[in-house]
Amino acid sequence: MTACGFRNAMLVATLAGEPLYASCGYAAARRYEIPLANDLTLPVVEMRKHLPIHATCIRA
């Protein structure tokens, strides 16, 4: 991804998935709820990770 110029990654995780992504280096940025049908909501966590730049990356 860094070879294409990306420096950060962002995802939205369910609460059950938060520990998995945290173990991969993602940090919680904000929490919010996604509205669903029948007045239900899905609590989620926006997570971000900085992608290090490697000297060996070659841009196409």
Phi, psi and omega in degrees: 000323181292333178295336179269002177098001179283135180245343181220151174238145179223142176214166174243120184249150168288166179297327179292330181273348183304314179298324178299310182290327176297323179291343178263009175098003178278145178242142178293131179255319177198157179242142177201177181240138176264124180289138178239181179292161175059035178062023175268158175226156178244110178289133182224168180230123172281129183234146182228154179215132175278134179259117181293148178270126179258139180296339183274357181291136180243126178273137180275000000 
